Amino acid sequence: MEHLSFLELAKILISFAICAPSGHNSQPWTFQITENQIIISPDFNKRLEVVDGSNRELFISLGCALQNLQTAATHYGYNSDYVYKEGKIYVNFYQQDNCEEDTLFNAIKQRHTHRGEFTGGIIPDELLQNIKTEENTNVLVVKAGEPSAEIICAKISEGNTIQMSDTAFKRELISWMRFNKKHIEETHNGLCYNVLGFPATPKPLGKKIVGMFLNPKAQNKTDDGVNASASHFAVFSVKENTEENWIALGKTLETFLLRITAEGLAYSFSNQPCEIPQLNAETKSQLNMEYYPSVIIRLGYGAAPKHLAPRENVF
Ligand SMILES: Cc1cc2nc3c(=O)[nH]c(=O)nc-3n(C[C@H](O)[C@H](O)[C@H](O)COP(=O)(O)O)c2cc1C
């Protein structure tokens, strides 16, 4: 790709970075291109004050975007490294003569968070080994039905009961929902009706209807169904809660998600037990985890989505 200027290359790499997952699809990042670096900064205007008061999920999302950027760079013939200082991620690039093709590159634009139940199929152990490589030392993978999985499901249920009884949590969640096409086009972010499988409605009506369904009983019924159809659960953890560690965890998480995608598997998030401090501590202790649980996902098989979550234009 010698004919590309650094500016052109950087814009291409950023177009892959923004495909990363983020809490409520808030896309809490900004990008700056210098002569030879890309700088990723948190956008605190997008912070989720209620569900993510410590900004942990925000920095994990930045780590996911960073991993996409670096995976795409490999594809375009560049090795890269990064430094996190003074609240920003500085990414450096080094051109390689024979950079290996990164098999995960194609998965970047295909990756999506599965919505709804899985098919119920069980992932074979050898396939899981390809996904959970040795570098994933901070990932605990447990099979559905095992005692550890039962603990995770119980914590998800307790989390729903707490969050769905919390007016501030529900208000924040609804503020990130997009109820019709025009509403999506206004922001290109958030949790969209078509991705979630709802019919389009005018904003006020949508808010009213969603408000009626956001209660512990309804949410637990939905999550019980999804949990029962999952093959495995994975818990990602950090040794200490620092911004650096959350970014590194985001990189590990995104690599894991890209591998899942490349293998034709599906996943969804269920982060309630990590988000509520009391449940976080109980989950850590009941699962005998050394580190702090930070992200929980379910794994399984699922159909391709009809709609993908939108992304903002960052240029
Ligand atoms: C750190 C983090 C936590 C998340 N937590 C949840 C969650 O608890 N429940 C959920 O349904 N989705 C969760 N998501 C998924 C986002 O909603 C999703 O990434 C976003 O809507 C964009 O959709 P996509 O992943 O299909 O591109 C989380 C994502 C991240 C990065």
The ligand as an SDF file (V2000), in Angstrom:
LIG
                    3D

 31 33  0  0  0  0  0  0  0  0999 V2000
  -17.9260   -2.7320   27.5920 C   0  0  0  0  0  0  0  0  0  0  0  0
  -19.2220   -3.0840   26.9120 C   0  0  0  0  0  0  0  0  0  0  0  0
  -20.3240   -3.4630   27.6880 C   0  0  0  0  0  0  0  0  0  0  0  0
  -21.5290   -3.8080   27.0650 C   0  0  0  0  0  0  0  0  0  0  0  0
  -22.5790   -4.2270   27.8440 N   0  0  0  0  0  0  0  0  0  0  0  0
  -23.7160   -4.6390   27.2620 C   0  0  0  0  0  0  0  0  0  0  0  0
  -24.7850   -5.1850   28.0370 C   0  0  0  0  0  0  0  0  0  0  0  0
  -24.7010   -5.3080   29.2630 O   0  0  0  0  0  0  0  0  0  0  0  0
  -25.9020   -5.5910   27.3890 N   0  0  0  0  0  0  0  0  0  0  0  0
  -26.0320   -5.5110   26.0300 C   0  0  0  0  0  0  0  0  0  0  0  0
  -27.0560   -5.9120   25.4930 O   0  0  0  0  0  0  0  0  0  0  0  0
  -25.0210   -5.0190   25.2650 N   0  0  0  0  0  0  0  0  0  0  0  0
  -23.8730   -4.5890   25.8430 C   0  0  0  0  0  0  0  0  0  0  0  0
  -22.8420   -4.1090   25.0620 N   0  0  0  0  0  0  0  0  0  0  0  0
  -22.9640   -4.1800   23.5900 C   0  0  0  0  0  0  0  0  0  0  0  0
  -23.3260   -2.8290   22.9570 C   0  0  0  0  0  0  0  0  0  0  0  0
  -24.6620   -2.5140   23.1890 O   0  0  0  0  0  0  0  0  0  0  0  0
  -23.0410   -2.9550   21.4410 C   0  0  0  0  0  0  0  0  0  0  0  0
  -21.6570   -3.1350   21.2570 O   0  0  0  0  0  0  0  0  0  0  0  0
  -23.4910   -1.7300   20.6780 C   0  0  0  0  0  0  0  0  0  0  0  0
  -24.8830   -1.6130   20.7150 O   0  0  0  0  0  0  0  0  0  0  0  0
  -23.0450   -1.7640   19.2140 C   0  0  0  0  0  0  0  0  0  0  0  0
  -23.5470   -2.9070   18.5800 O   0  0  0  0  0  0  0  0  0  0  0  0
  -22.5780   -3.9770   17.9100 P   0  0  0  0  0  0  0  0  0  0  0  0
  -21.7510   -4.6030   18.9690 O   0  0  0  0  0  0  0  0  0  0  0  0
  -23.5270   -4.9660   17.2550 O   0  0  0  0  0  0  0  0  0  0  0  0
  -21.7300   -3.2870   16.8910 O   0  0  0  0  0  0  0  0  0  0  0  0
  -21.6360   -3.7580   25.6560 C   0  0  0  0  0  0  0  0  0  0  0  0
  -20.5170   -3.3640   24.9030 C   0  0  0  0  0  0  0  0  0  0  0  0
  -19.3240   -3.0250   25.5180 C   0  0  0  0  0  0  0  0  0  0  0  0
  -18.1260   -2.6410   24.6880 C   0  0  0  0  0  0  0  0  0  0  0  0
  1  2  1  0
  2  3  1  0
  2 30  2  0
  3  4  2  0
  4  5  1  0
  4 28  1  0
  5  6  2  0
  6  7  1  0
  6 13  1  0
  7  8  2  0
  7  9  1  0
  9 10  1  0
 10 11  2  0
 10 12  1  0
 12 13  2  0
 13 14  1  0
 14 15  1  0
 14 28  1  0
 15 16  1  0
 16 17  1  0
 16 18  1  0
 18 19  1  0
 18 20  1  0
 20 21  1  0
 20 22  1  0
 22 23  1  0
 23 24  1  0
 24 25  2  0
 24 26  1  0
 24 27  1  0
 28 29  2  0
 29 30  1  0
 30 31  1  0
M  END
$$$$
